Each structure stands twice: as C-alpha cells, then as structure tokens.
Amino acid sequence: MARQNFGGFGGGANMQQLMRQAQKLQQQMQEAQEKLDEAEYEASSGGGMVTVKVSGKREVTSIVIDPQVVDPEDIDMLQDLITAAVNEALRKGEDAREAAMSRMAPAGMGGLF
C-alpha cells in the first residue's frame, strides 16, 4: 500500500512534531489570554480630571472624577471626558492584547489576531 504525502508535511514523525508544536502554541496562547484578562489598564482625560481603569476582560473597574470638573451647568463636558478616558483605557487594553498575540503568531500570520 502506498504512503500518502500530506502536502509536503510527510508522514509519521513530522506530523507528530507538527501536532506537538500546535499544542504548545495553543497552551502558550491560553496562558497569554489568562494574563491579559488579569491585567488592568488606566487612562485619563482632561489633564487627569477623569481617570478610568478597565480590566483585560474589557470591563470598567474604576472611574475617578476630580470634584473640580463637576459643573452642573456643563454636564456635557464631564460626559465627554468620561467617554474619552474609557475609550483610551479600552484601546490600551486592546493594543496590549494584539501585541501579545502577534508575538506568538508564526511569521507572516500576525495580522490574524
């Protein structure tokens, strides 16, 4: 019976080695995901008048507002500052996630994450 060639992967030992590498990469990715989920990212707006912390799970964990920025006549500004700080903190977390996943991707496949 003829041996099948799996598109240049060869048989037996090469396929087992490929499977071990895939399992190792999967484990590394899972560990990185857990670390990212535990991380916390902070951003502020308005020169530090509003500070927001988010978790790696993309949840807001803290919002600190300097009392000086609270003006009942200008709620729109406060809302804008909060929105800006939340979006910046989330962006920081997403950038960290993308960087971590790209470091583990095989050459040429970083854009997949």
N, CA, C and O atoms as a printed pandas DataFrame, in Angstrom:
     atom_number atom_name residue_name chain_id  residue_number  x_coord  y_coord  z_coord
0              1         N          MET        A               1    0.845   -1.163    0.000
1              2        CA          MET        A               1    0.000    0.000    0.000
2              3         C          MET        A               1    0.899    1.238    0.000
3              4         O          MET        A               1    1.858    1.310    0.769
4              5         N          ALA        A               2    0.596    2.194   -0.848
5              6        CA          ALA        A               2    1.404    3.402   -0.985
6              7         C          ALA        A               2    1.127    4.367    0.166
7              8         O          ALA        A               2   -0.002    4.501    0.638
8              9         N          ARG        A               3    2.173    5.019    0.588
9             10        CA          ARG        A               3    2.061    6.018    1.638
10            11         C          ARG        A               3    1.566    7.331    1.056
11            12         O          ARG        A               3    2.009    7.749   -0.014
12            13         N          GLN        A               4    0.649    7.982    1.760
13            14        CA          GLN        A               4    0.159    9.269    1.273
14            15         C          GLN        A               4    1.091   10.370    1.742
15            16         O          GLN        A               4    1.607   10.337    2.860
16            17         N          ASN        A               5    1.294   11.332    0.883
17            18        CA          ASN        A               5    2.078   12.506    1.239
18            19         C          ASN        A               5    1.091   13.638    1.509
19            20         O          ASN        A               5    0.333   14.024    0.620
20            21         N          PHE        A               6    1.098   14.161    2.705
21            22        CA          PHE        A               6    0.132   15.181    3.096
22            23         C          PHE        A               6    0.653   16.573    2.759
23            24         O          PHE        A               6    1.018   17.353    3.639
24            25         N          GLY        A               7    0.678   16.863    1.455
25            26        CA          GLY        A               7    1.054   18.208    1.017
26            27         C          GLY        A               7    2.425   18.656    1.476
27            28         O          GLY        A               7    2.603   19.828    1.805
28            29         N          GLY        A               8    3.383   17.775    1.508
29            30        CA          GLY        A               8    4.725   18.152    1.886
30            31         C          GLY        A               8    5.002   18.033    3.370
31            32         O          GLY        A               8    6.130   18.275    3.798
32            33         N          PHE        A               9    4.003   17.665    4.176
33            34        CA          PHE        A               9    4.216   17.509    5.606
34            35         C          PHE        A               9    4.898   16.188    5.922
35            36         O          PHE        A               9    5.421   16.003    7.021
36            37         N          GLY        A              10    4.895   15.293    4.986
37            38        CA          GLY        A              10    5.474   13.984    5.254
38            39         C          GLY        A              10    4.541   13.186    6.129
39            40         O          GLY        A              10    3.402   13.589    6.367
40            41         N          GLY        A              11    5.008   12.077    6.599
41            42        CA          GLY        A              11    4.155   11.261    7.458
42            43         C          GLY        A              11    4.740   11.172    8.839
43            44         O          GLY        A              11    5.671   11.896    9.194
44            45         N          GLY        A              12    4.178   10.273    9.608
45            46        CA          GLY        A              12    4.677    9.866   10.908
46            47         C          GLY        A              12    5.270   10.934   11.786
47            48         O          GLY        A              12    4.552   11.762   12.348
48            49         N          ALA        A              13    6.608   10.916   11.907
49            50        CA          ALA        A              13    7.322   11.759   12.860
50            51         C          ALA        A              13    7.100   13.248   12.601
51            52         O          ALA        A              13    6.932   14.019   13.546
52            53         N          ASN        A              14    7.098   13.658   11.335
53            54        CA          ASN        A              14    6.901   15.071   11.022
54            55         C          ASN        A              14    5.512   15.541   11.450
55            56         O          ASN        A              14    5.359   16.647   11.970
56            57         N          MET        A              15    4.518   14.713   11.234
57            58        CA          MET        A              15    3.158   15.078   11.608
58            59         C          MET        A              15    3.038   15.137   13.132
59            60         O          MET        A              15    2.359   16.017   13.661
60            61         N          GLN        A              16    3.674   14.232   13.827
61            62        CA          GLN        A              16    3.634   14.253   15.299
62            63         C          GLN        A              16    4.326   15.500   15.831
63            64         O          GLN        A              16    3.849   16.121   16.781
64            65         N          GLN        A              17    5.433   15.863   15.230
65            66        CA          GLN        A              17    6.148   17.064   15.661
66            67         C          GLN        A              17    5.287   18.305   15.418
67            68         O          GLN        A              17    5.235   19.205   16.256
68            69         N          LEU        A              18    4.627   18.346   14.292
69            70        CA          LEU        A              18    3.737   19.462   13.971
70            71         C          LEU        A              18    2.594   19.546   14.981
71            72         O          LEU        A              18    2.223   20.639   15.408
72            73         N          MET        A              19    2.047   18.421   15.357
73            74        CA          MET        A              19    0.958   18.394   16.339
74            75         C          MET        A              19    1.449   18.865   17.708
75            76         O          MET        A              19    0.740   19.598   18.397
76            77         N          ARG        A              20    2.650   18.455   18.107
77            78        CA          ARG        A              20    3.210   18.900   19.399
78            79         C          ARG        A              20    3.423   20.414   19.401
79            80         O          ARG        A              20    3.136   21.089   20.389
80            81         N          GLN        A              21    3.926   20.933   18.289
81            82        CA          GLN        A              21    4.137   22.375   18.190
82            83         C          GLN        A              21    2.807   23.123   18.271
83            84         O          GLN        A              21    2.714   24.166   18.918
84            85         N          ALA        A              22    1.793   22.589   17.620
85            86        CA          ALA        A              22    0.470   23.222   17.650
86            87         C          ALA        A              22   -0.105   23.210   19.067
87            88         O          ALA        A              22   -0.689   24.198   19.512
88            89         N          GLN        A              23    0.060   22.089   19.774
89            90        CA          GLN        A              23   -0.430   22.008   21.148
90            91         C          GLN        A              23    0.314   22.984   22.063
91            92         O          GLN        A              23   -0.289   23.618   22.928
92            93         N          LYS        A              24    1.628   23.098   21.862
93            94        CA          LYS        A              24    2.426   24.021   22.667
94            95         C          LYS        A              24    1.979   25.466   22.408
95            96         O          LYS        A              24    1.836   26.248   23.348
96            97         N          LEU        A              25    1.764   25.812   21.162
97            98        CA          LEU        A              25    1.312   27.156   20.807
98            99         C          LEU        A              25   -0.061   27.434   21.411
99           100         O          LEU        A              25   -0.315   28.528   21.915
100          101         N          GLN        A              26   -0.939   26.443   21.358
101          102        CA          GLN        A              26   -2.273   26.599   21.936
102          103         C          GLN        A              26   -2.184   26.851   23.444
103          104         O          GLN        A              26   -2.907   27.696   23.971
104          105         N          GLN        A              27   -1.318   26.138   24.128
105          106        CA          GLN        A              27   -1.141   26.325   25.569
106          107         C          GLN        A              27   -0.565   27.709   25.860
107          108         O          GLN        A              27   -1.011   28.378   26.791
108          109         N          GLN        A              28    0.418   28.142   25.078
109          110        CA          GLN        A              28    1.008   29.471   25.265
110          111         C          GLN        A              28   -0.044   30.559   25.051
111          112         O          GLN        A              28   -0.080   31.544   25.789
112          113         N          MET        A              29   -0.885   30.383   24.057
113          114        CA          MET        A              29   -1.928   31.365   23.779
114          115         C          MET        A              29   -2.943   31.418   24.923
115          116         O          MET        A              29   -3.407   32.495   25.295
116          117         N          GLN        A              30   -3.281   30.269   25.471
117          118        CA          GLN        A              30   -4.219   30.226   26.587
118          119         C          GLN        A              30   -3.624   30.928   27.811
119          120         O          GLN        A              30   -4.319   31.684   28.490
120          121         N          GLU        A              31   -2.353   30.683   28.090
121          122        CA          GLU        A              31   -1.679   31.339   29.219
122          123         C          GLU        A              31   -1.614   32.847   29.009
123          124         O          GLU        A              31   -1.834   33.616   29.945
124          125         N          ALA        A              32   -1.312   33.271   27.785
125          126        CA          ALA        A              32   -1.256   34.702   27.486
126          127         C          ALA        A              32   -2.635   35.335   27.648
127          128         O          ALA        A              32   -2.756   36.448   28.161
128          129         N          GLN        A              33   -3.667   34.627   27.210
129          130        CA          GLN        A              33   -5.039   35.126   27.340
130          131         C          GLN        A              33   -5.392   35.325   28.808
131          132         O          GLN        A              33   -6.006   36.330   29.167
132          133         N          GLU        A              34   -5.010   34.377   29.659
133          134        CA          GLU        A              34   -5.298   34.488   31.090
134          135         C          GLU        A              34   -4.579   35.688   31.697
135          136         O          GLU        A              34   -5.157   36.409   32.510
136          137         N          LYS        A              35   -3.317   35.910   31.307
137          138        CA          LYS        A              35   -2.569   37.066   31.816
138          139         C          LYS        A              35   -3.211   38.369   31.349
139          140         O          LYS        A              35   -3.327   39.322   32.119
140          141         N          LEU        A              36   -3.620   38.402   30.102
141          142        CA          LEU        A              36   -4.263   39.602   29.571
142          143         C          LEU        A              36   -5.579   39.883   30.286
143          144         O          LEU        A              36   -5.903   41.039   30.561
144          145         N          ASP        A              37   -6.336   38.837   30.588
145          146        CA          ASP        A              37   -7.605   39.012   31.292
146          147         C          ASP        A              37   -7.406   39.566   32.692
147          148         O          ASP        A              37   -8.266   40.281   33.205
148          149         N          GLU        A              38   -6.273   39.242   33.317
149          150        CA          GLU        A              38   -5.976   39.698   34.675
150          151         C          GLU        A              38   -5.377   41.104   34.704
151          152         O          GLU        A              38   -5.341   41.736   35.760
152          153         N          ALA        A              39   -4.913   41.593   33.573
153          154        CA          ALA        A              39   -4.257   42.898   33.513
154          155         C          ALA        A              39   -5.260   44.030   33.723
155          156         O          ALA        A              39   -6.468   43.850   33.568
156          157         N          GLU        A              40   -4.726   45.201   34.080
157          158        CA          GLU        A              40   -5.565   46.385   34.258
158          159         C          GLU        A              40   -4.926   47.526   33.486
159          160         O          GLU        A              40   -3.706   47.685   33.495
160          161         N          TYR        A              41   -5.751   48.314   32.822
161          162        CA          TYR        A              41   -5.279   49.421   32.001
162          163         C          TYR        A              41   -5.936   50.700   32.491
163          164         O          TYR        A              41   -7.117   50.709   32.840
164          165         N          GLU        A              42   -5.162   51.781   32.515
165          166        CA          GLU        A              42   -5.644   53.049   33.045
166          167         C          GLU        A              42   -5.425   54.147   32.023
167          168         O          GLU        A              42   -4.415   54.162   31.320
168          169         N          ALA        A              43   -6.371   55.059   31.946
169          170        CA          ALA        A              43   -6.230   56.228   31.085
170          171         C          ALA        A              43   -6.961   57.385   31.737
171          172         O          ALA        A              43   -7.886   57.196   32.527
172          173         N          SER        A              44   -6.524   58.593   31.389
173          174        CA          SER        A              44   -7.187   59.764   31.940
174          175         C          SER        A              44   -7.437   60.774   30.831
175          176         O          SER        A              44   -6.857   60.693   29.748
176          177         N          SER        A              45   -8.304   61.713   31.124
177          178        CA          SER        A              45   -8.593   62.794   30.180
178          179         C          SER        A              45   -8.742   64.080   30.971
179          180         O          SER        A              45   -8.849   64.065   32.198
180          181         N          GLY        A              46   -8.747   65.191   30.253
181          182        CA          GLY        A              46   -8.896   66.477   30.914
182          183         C          GLY        A              46   -7.742   66.784   31.842
183          184         O          GLY        A              46   -7.935   67.381   32.901
184          185         N          GLY        A              47   -6.538   66.379   31.453
185          186        CA          GLY        A              47   -5.380   66.636   32.291
186          187         C          GLY        A              47   -5.428   65.906   33.617
187          188         O          GLY        A              47   -4.920   66.400   34.624
188          189         N          GLY        A              48   -6.037   64.728   33.620
189          190        CA          GLY        A              48   -6.117   63.923   34.840
190          191         C          GLY        A              48   -7.375   64.172   35.654
191          192         O          GLY        A              48   -7.513   63.650   36.760
192          193         N          MET        A              49   -8.287   64.960   35.118
193          194        CA          MET        A              49   -9.524   65.253   35.850
194          195         C          MET        A              49  -10.451   64.035   35.912
195          196         O          MET        A              49  -11.226   63.887   36.856
196          197         N          VAL        A              50  -10.367   63.174   34.909
197          198        CA          VAL        A              50  -11.142   61.927   34.887
198          199         C          VAL        A              50  -10.169   60.797   34.606
199          200         O          VAL        A              50   -9.439   60.824   33.615
200          201         N          THR        A              51  -10.165   59.804   35.484
201          202        CA          THR        A              51   -9.298   58.638   35.313
202          203         C          THR        A              51  -10.152   57.382   35.319
203          204         O          THR        A              51  -11.026   57.215   36.169
204          205         N          VAL        A              52   -9.891   56.503   34.363
205          206        CA          VAL        A              52  -10.664   55.270   34.216
206          207         C          VAL        A              52   -9.718   54.087   34.201
207          208         O          VAL        A              52   -8.650   54.141   33.592
208          209         N          LYS        A              53  -10.113   53.020   34.874
209          210        CA          LYS        A              53   -9.393   51.753   34.826
210          211         C          LYS        A              53  -10.324   50.709   34.229
211          212         O          LYS        A              53  -11.511   50.652   34.548
212          213         N          VAL        A              54   -9.754   49.882   33.351
213          214        CA          VAL        A              54  -10.507   48.770   32.768
214          215         C          VAL        A              54   -9.698   47.495   32.941
215          216         O          VAL        A              54   -8.470   47.524   33.010
216          217         N          SER        A              55  -10.404   46.383   33.009
217          218        CA          SER        A              55   -9.733   45.093   33.117
218          219         C          SER        A              55   -9.415   44.573   31.726
219          220         O          SER        A              55   -9.917   45.082   30.723
220          221         N          GLY        A              56   -8.583   43.563   31.686
221          222        CA          GLY        A              56   -8.275   42.909   30.418
222          223         C          GLY        A              56   -9.484   42.218   29.817
223          224         O          GLY        A              56   -9.468   41.831   28.648
224          225         N          LYS        A              57  -10.519   42.064   30.605
225          226        CA          LYS        A              57  -11.773   41.483   30.110
226          227         C          LYS        A              57  -12.698   42.553   29.549
227          228         O          LYS        A              57  -13.866   42.296   29.256
228          229         N          ARG        A              58  -12.148   43.770   29.402
229          230        CA          ARG        A              58  -12.870   44.897   28.818
230          231         C          ARG        A              58  -14.046   45.352   29.689
231          232         O          ARG        A              58  -15.114   45.696   29.182
232          233         N          GLU        A              59  -13.832   45.346   30.992
233          234        CA          GLU        A              59  -14.842   45.822   31.930
234          235         C          GLU        A              59  -14.285   47.031   32.665
235          236         O          GLU        A              59  -13.133   47.021   33.099
236          237         N          VAL        A              60  -15.095   48.068   32.807
237          238        CA          VAL        A              60  -14.680   49.242   33.572
238          239         C          VAL        A              60  -14.654   48.846   35.039
239          240         O          VAL        A              60  -15.653   48.365   35.574
240          241         N          THR        A              61  -13.510   49.047   35.694
241          242        CA          THR        A              61  -13.382   48.673   37.100
242          243         C          THR        A              61  -13.365   49.881   38.026
243          244         O          THR        A              61  -13.623   49.750   39.223
244          245         N          SER        A              62  -13.062   51.060   37.478
245          246        CA          SER        A              62  -12.963   52.246   38.331
246          247         C          SER        A              62  -13.072   53.504   37.487
247          248         O          SER        A              62  -12.516   53.583   36.392
248          249         N          ILE        A              63  -13.796   54.486   38.011
249          250        CA          ILE        A              63  -13.831   55.824   37.422
250          251         C          ILE        A              63  -13.624   56.802   38.568
251          252         O          ILE        A              63  -14.367   56.790   39.549
252          253         N          VAL        A              64  -12.602   57.655   38.436
253          254        CA          VAL        A              64  -12.323   58.673   39.446
254          255         C          VAL        A              64  -12.497   60.034   38.778
255          256         O          VAL        A              64  -11.898   60.313   37.740
256          257         N          ILE        A              65  -13.330   60.875   39.397
257          258        CA          ILE        A              65  -13.618   62.198   38.854
258          259         C          ILE        A              65  -13.176   63.249   39.866
259          260         O          ILE        A              65  -13.618   63.242   41.015
260          261         N          ASP        A              66  -12.301   64.148   39.431
261          262        CA          ASP        A              66  -11.870   65.244   40.289
262          263         C          ASP        A              66  -13.076   66.169   40.512
263          264         O          ASP        A              66  -13.712   66.579   39.541
264          265         N          PRO        A              67  -13.398   66.501   41.747
265          266        CA          PRO        A              67  -14.566   67.348   42.033
266          267         C          PRO        A              67  -14.537   68.696   41.301
267          268         O          PRO        A              67  -15.588   69.285   41.053
268          269         N          GLN        A              68  -13.353   69.180   40.959
269          270        CA          GLN        A              68  -13.257   70.465   40.259
270          271         C          GLN        A              68  -13.899   70.438   38.877
271          272         O          GLN        A              68  -14.307   71.480   38.362
272          273         N          VAL        A              69  -13.991   69.262   38.277
273          274        CA          VAL        A              69  -14.533   69.167   36.923
274          275         C          VAL        A              69  -16.063   69.035   36.927
275          276         O          VAL        A              69  -16.694   69.111   35.873
276          277         N          VAL        A              70  -16.650   68.842   38.093
277          278        CA          VAL        A              70  -18.097   68.680   38.182
278          279         C          VAL        A              70  -18.747   70.060   38.183
279          280         O          VAL        A              70  -18.699   70.790   39.173
280          281         N          ASP        A              71  -19.343   70.389   37.069
281          282        CA          ASP        A              71  -20.045   71.664   36.910
282          283         C          ASP        A              71  -21.464   71.349   36.459
283          284         O          ASP        A              71  -21.665   70.913   35.325
284          285         N          PRO        A              72  -22.451   71.563   37.326
285          286        CA          PRO        A              72  -23.838   71.244   36.965
286          287         C          PRO        A              72  -24.305   71.968   35.706
287          288         O          PRO        A              72  -25.262   71.542   35.060
288          289         N          GLU        A              73  -23.636   73.051   35.364
289          290        CA          GLU        A              73  -24.015   73.809   34.170
290          291         C          GLU        A              73  -23.378   73.233   32.897
291          292         O          GLU        A              73  -23.750   73.615   31.788
292          293         N          ASP        A              74  -22.423   72.316   33.060
293          294        CA          ASP        A              74  -21.718   71.771   31.897
294          295         C          ASP        A              74  -21.530   70.257   32.026
295          296         O          ASP        A              74  -20.404   69.760   32.032
296          297         N          ILE        A              75  -22.623   69.547   32.126
297          298        CA          ILE        A              75  -22.589   68.087   32.221
298          299         C          ILE        A              75  -22.021   67.475   30.937
299          300         O          ILE        A              75  -21.384   66.423   30.986
300          301         N          ASP        A              76  -22.243   68.117   29.805
301          302        CA          ASP        A              76  -21.747   67.593   28.529
302          303         C          ASP        A              76  -20.231   67.422   28.548
303          304         O          ASP        A              76  -19.716   66.424   28.044
304          305         N          MET        A              77  -19.513   68.386   29.123
305          306        CA          MET        A              77  -18.055   68.289   29.183
306          307         C          MET        A              77  -17.639   67.078   30.028
307          308         O          MET        A              77  -16.738   66.336   29.636
308          309         N          LEU        A              78  -18.276   66.874   31.168
309          310        CA          LEU        A              78  -17.950   65.738   32.028
310          311         C          LEU        A              78  -18.210   64.425   31.299
311          312         O          LEU        A              78  -17.401   63.500   31.368
312          313         N          GLN        A              79  -19.317   64.347   30.613
313          314        CA          GLN        A              79  -19.629   63.134   29.852
314          315         C          GLN        A              79  -18.585   62.887   28.773
315          316         O          GLN        A              79  -18.178   61.745   28.558
316          317         N          ASP        A              80  -18.148   63.938   28.096
317          318        CA          ASP        A              80  -17.118   63.794   27.062
318          319         C          ASP        A              80  -15.790   63.322   27.664
319          320         O          ASP        A              80  -15.109   62.480   27.080
320          321         N          LEU        A              81  -15.426   63.861   28.824
321          322        CA          LEU        A              81  -14.184   63.454   29.487
322          323         C          LEU        A              81  -14.243   61.980   29.894
323          324         O          LEU        A              81  -13.264   61.251   29.733
324          325         N          ILE        A              82  -15.371   61.549   30.412
325          326        CA          ILE        A              82  -15.527   60.143   30.813
326          327         C          ILE        A              82  -15.434   59.238   29.594
327          328         O          ILE        A              82  -14.735   58.226   29.612
328          329         N          THR        A              83  -16.143   59.610   28.539
329          330        CA          THR        A              83  -16.128   58.810   27.313
330          331         C          THR        A              83  -14.709   58.704   26.748
331          332         O          THR        A              83  -14.276   57.623   26.349
332          333         N          ALA        A              84  -13.995   59.819   26.715
333          334        CA          ALA        A              84  -12.627   59.818   26.182
334          335         C          ALA        A              84  -11.719   58.921   27.018
335          336         O          ALA        A              84  -10.932   58.152   26.466
336          337         N          ALA        A              85  -11.822   59.013   28.339
337          338        CA          ALA        A              85  -10.955   58.198   29.206
338          339         C          ALA        A              85  -11.288   56.715   29.077
339          340         O          ALA        A              85  -10.384   55.882   29.030
340          341         N          VAL        A              86  -12.570   56.380   29.020
341          342        CA          VAL        A              86  -12.969   54.967   28.867
342          343         C          VAL        A              86  -12.440   54.416   27.547
343          344         O          VAL        A              86  -11.861   53.330   27.510
344          345         N          ASN        A              87  -12.638   55.160   26.473
345          346        CA          ASN        A              87  -12.187   54.673   25.166
346          347         C          ASN        A              87  -10.673   54.517   25.108
347          348         O          ASN        A              87  -10.176   53.571   24.496
348          349         N          GLU        A              88   -9.939   55.418   25.727
349          350        CA          GLU        A              88   -8.473   55.321   25.734
350          351         C          GLU        A              88   -8.007   54.113   26.546
351          352         O          GLU        A              88   -7.092   53.401   26.132
352          353         N          ALA        A              89   -8.629   53.885   27.688
353          354        CA          ALA        A              89   -8.257   52.715   28.504
354          355         C          ALA        A              89   -8.551   51.422   27.755
355          356         O          ALA        A              89   -7.740   50.495   27.773
356          357         N          LEU        A              90   -9.698   51.354   27.101
357          358        CA          LEU        A              90  -10.033   50.155   26.321
358          359         C          LEU        A              90   -9.056   49.970   25.164
359          360         O          LEU        A              90   -8.665   48.845   24.855
360          361         N          ARG        A              91   -8.662   51.070   24.524
361          362        CA          ARG        A              91   -7.707   50.989   23.414
362          363         C          ARG        A              91   -6.367   50.449   23.905
363          364         O          ARG        A              91   -5.747   49.625   23.233
364          365         N          LYS        A              92   -5.917   50.906   25.069
365          366        CA          LYS        A              92   -4.658   50.414   25.633
366          367         C          LYS        A              92   -4.725   48.901   25.860
367          368         O          LYS        A              92   -3.784   48.172   25.548
368          369         N          GLY        A              93   -5.838   48.453   26.400
369          370        CA          GLY        A              93   -6.004   47.018   26.626
370          371         C          GLY        A              93   -6.008   46.233   25.329
371          372         O          GLY        A              93   -5.399   45.166   25.243
372          373         N          GLU        A              94   -6.682   46.746   24.332
373          374        CA          GLU        A              94   -6.746   46.060   23.041
374          375         C          GLU        A              94   -5.379   46.044   22.363
375          376         O          GLU        A              94   -4.996   45.043   21.758
376          377         N          ASP        A              95   -4.645   47.149   22.462
377          378        CA          ASP        A              95   -3.293   47.185   21.892
378          379         C          ASP        A              95   -2.388   46.149   22.557
379          380         O          ASP        A              95   -1.602   45.483   21.883
380          381         N          ALA        A              96   -2.500   46.015   23.872
381          382        CA          ALA        A              96   -1.691   45.030   24.597
382          383         C          ALA        A              96   -2.072   43.611   24.172
383          384         O          ALA        A              96   -1.205   42.752   24.014
384          385         N          ARG        A              97   -3.356   43.372   23.989
385          386        CA          ARG        A              97   -3.840   42.054   23.563
386          387         C          ARG        A              97   -3.308   41.718   22.170
387          388         O          ARG        A              97   -2.813   40.614   21.941
388          389         N          GLU        A              98   -3.410   42.660   21.251
389          390        CA          GLU        A              98   -2.936   42.417   19.888
390          391         C          GLU        A              98   -1.427   42.185   19.854
391          392         O          GLU        A              98   -0.944   41.315   19.129
392          393         N          ALA        A              99   -0.687   42.963   20.639
393          394        CA          ALA        A              99    0.770   42.809   20.667
394          395         C          ALA        A              99    1.157   41.435   21.212
395          396         O          ALA        A              99    2.054   40.783   20.676
396          397         N          ALA        A             100    0.489   40.997   22.267
397          398        CA          ALA        A             100    0.804   39.701   22.863
398          399         C          ALA        A             100    0.497   38.557   21.897
399          400         O          ALA        A             100    1.286   37.620   21.774
400          401         N          MET        A             101   -0.622   38.629   21.227
401          402        CA          MET        A             101   -0.998   37.558   20.307
402          403         C          MET        A             101   -0.110   37.565   19.058
403          404         O          MET        A             101    0.214   36.505   18.524
404          405         N          SER        A             102    0.280   38.738   18.598
405          406        CA          SER        A             102    1.136   38.818   17.415
406          407         C          SER        A             102    2.515   38.228   17.679
407          408         O          SER        A             102    3.129   37.650   16.782
408          409         N          ARG        A             103    3.004   38.373   18.915
409          410        CA          ARG        A             103    4.328   37.807   19.257
410          411         C          ARG        A             103    4.307   36.287   19.156
411          412         O          ARG        A             103    5.347   35.676   18.909
412          413         N          MET        A             104    3.165   35.674   19.339
413          414        CA          MET        A             104    3.092   34.213   19.299
414          415         C          MET        A             104    2.762   33.664   17.927
415          416         O          MET        A             104    2.926   32.470   17.680
416          417         N          ALA        A             105    2.302   34.518   17.038
417          418        CA          ALA        A             105    1.878   34.053   15.715
418          419         C          ALA        A             105    3.101   33.671   14.880
419          420         O          ALA        A             105    4.145   34.319   14.956
420          421         N          PRO        A             106    2.959   32.616   14.086
421          422        CA          PRO        A             106    4.032   32.254   13.164
422          423         C          PRO        A             106    4.307   33.411   12.208
423          424         O          PRO        A             106    3.424   34.233   11.962
424          425         N          ALA        A             107    5.496   33.482   11.678
425          426        CA          ALA        A             107    5.904   34.555   10.779
426          427         C          ALA        A             107    4.872   34.743    9.668
427          428         O          ALA        A             107    4.437   33.785    9.029
428          429         N          GLY        A             108    4.498   35.990    9.462
429          430        CA          GLY        A             108    3.560   36.295    8.377
430          431         C          GLY        A             108    2.106   36.138    8.752
431          432         O          GLY        A             108    1.233   36.406    7.925
432          433         N          MET        A             109    1.810   35.711    9.975
433          434        CA          MET        A             109    0.411   35.489   10.353
434          435         C          MET        A             109   -0.020   36.403   11.491
435          436         O          MET        A             109   -1.086   36.188   12.069
436          437         N          GLY        A             110    0.772   37.418   11.831
437          438        CA          GLY        A             110    0.449   38.310   12.935
438          439         C          GLY        A             110   -0.851   39.042   12.753
439          440         O          GLY        A             110   -1.514   39.350   13.743
440          441         N          GLY        A             111   -1.248   39.337   11.532
441          442        CA          GLY        A             111   -2.476   40.072   11.266
442          443         C          GLY        A             111   -3.743   39.295   11.535
443          444         O          GLY        A             111   -4.832   39.866   11.492
444          445         N          LEU        A             112   -3.635   38.015   11.811
445          446        CA          LEU        A             112   -4.829   37.204   12.044
446          447         C          LEU        A             112   -5.440   37.451   13.408
447          448         O          LEU        A             112   -6.600   37.099   13.623
448          449         N          PHE        A             113   -4.712   38.039   14.330
449          450        CA          PHE        A             113   -5.205   38.261   15.680
450          451         C          PHE        A             113   -5.592   39.687   15.804
451          452         O          PHE        A             113   -6.042   40.115   16.867
